[in-house]
Amino acid sequence: MLARRIYWALLVISILMGIYFYWITPEQYSPQFLIPIAFVQFLLLIAGVHGLLAHTLKAQTKYKLISYPLVLGIIYVILFFIHLFVVMPLIRL
């Protein structure tokens, strides 16, 4: 139960960072600052999504499913492409 709260907090922090740095005040920060922030935001997003998905299944069920790693891999690829083609172009070099 506490783990889910932590992963939800990571997701909320990641979303709030994205809203603040890329939609509210993007012109106040240099691109050299925003690129590492985008990396940290992506790591928080991936950690939150992985944690929530990993804790929705029981351990016995998770080890029996071959589709579990495939679903996580597909979700990681989709989040990476969203980050690459949506968030990174917002950083004006």
C-alpha positions as CSV (number, residue, x, y, z in Angstrom):
1,M,0.0,0.0,0.0
2,L,2.8,2.4,0.8
3,A,4.7,1.4,-2.3
4,R,1.7,2.4,-4.5
5,R,1.6,5.8,-2.8
6,I,5.3,6.3,-3.5
7,Y,4.9,5.3,-7.2
8,W,1.8,7.6,-7.5
9,A,3.9,10.4,-6.0
10,L,6.7,9.7,-8.6
11,L,4.1,10.0,-11.4
12,V,2.6,13.2,-10.0
13,I,6.0,14.8,-9.5
14,S,7.0,13.8,-13.1
15,I,3.8,15.3,-14.5
16,L,4.1,18.5,-12.5
17,M,7.7,18.9,-13.5
18,G,6.7,18.6,-17.2
19,I,3.9,21.1,-16.8
20,Y,6.1,23.6,-15.0
21,F,9.3,23.3,-17.0
22,Y,7.8,22.9,-20.5
23,W,4.4,24.7,-20.5
24,I,4.4,27.4,-17.7
25,T,8.0,28.7,-17.7
26,P,10.1,27.2,-20.6
27,E,11.6,30.5,-21.6
28,Q,13.1,31.2,-18.1
29,Y,15.5,28.2,-18.3
30,S,18.3,27.5,-20.7
31,P,18.2,24.3,-22.9
32,Q,21.4,23.1,-21.1
33,F,19.3,23.0,-17.9
34,L,16.1,21.6,-19.5
35,I,17.7,18.6,-21.1
36,P,18.9,17.0,-17.8
37,I,15.6,17.9,-16.3
38,A,13.9,16.1,-19.1
39,F,16.0,13.0,-18.4
40,V,15.1,13.1,-14.7
41,Q,11.5,13.6,-15.5
42,F,11.5,10.6,-17.8
43,L,13.2,8.4,-15.2
44,L,10.5,9.4,-12.6
45,L,7.8,8.7,-15.1
46,I,9.2,5.2,-15.9
47,A,9.8,4.4,-12.3
48,G,6.2,5.4,-11.4
49,V,4.7,3.4,-14.3
50,H,6.8,0.4,-13.6
51,G,6.1,0.4,-9.9
52,L,2.3,0.7,-10.4
53,L,2.3,-2.1,-13.0
54,A,4.6,-4.3,-11.0
55,H,2.4,-4.0,-7.9
56,T,-0.9,-4.7,-9.6
57,L,0.0,-8.4,-10.2
58,K,0.8,-10.9,-7.5
59,A,4.2,-12.5,-7.6
60,Q,2.9,-15.9,-8.5
61,T,0.9,-14.6,-11.4
62,K,3.8,-12.4,-12.6
63,Y,6.3,-15.3,-12.9
64,K,3.8,-17.4,-14.9
65,L,3.1,-14.7,-17.5
66,I,5.2,-14.4,-20.6
67,S,3.3,-11.3,-21.7
68,Y,4.3,-9.3,-18.6
69,P,7.8,-8.4,-19.8
70,L,6.4,-7.8,-23.3
71,V,3.8,-5.4,-22.0
72,L,6.3,-3.5,-19.9
73,G,8.7,-3.3,-22.9
74,I,5.9,-2.0,-25.2
75,I,4.9,0.6,-22.5
76,Y,8.6,1.7,-22.1
77,V,8.9,2.1,-25.9
78,I,5.7,4.1,-26.2
79,L,6.7,6.4,-23.3
80,F,10.1,6.9,-24.7
81,F,8.7,7.9,-28.1
82,I,6.2,10.3,-26.5
83,H,9.1,11.8,-24.5
84,L,11.3,12.0,-27.6
85,F,8.8,13.4,-30.0
86,V,6.6,15.5,-27.7
87,V,8.7,16.7,-24.8
88,M,12.1,17.1,-26.3
89,P,10.9,19.4,-29.2
90,L,9.6,21.7,-26.6
91,I,13.2,22.5,-25.6
92,R,14.3,25.2,-28.0
93,L,18.0,25.0,-28.6
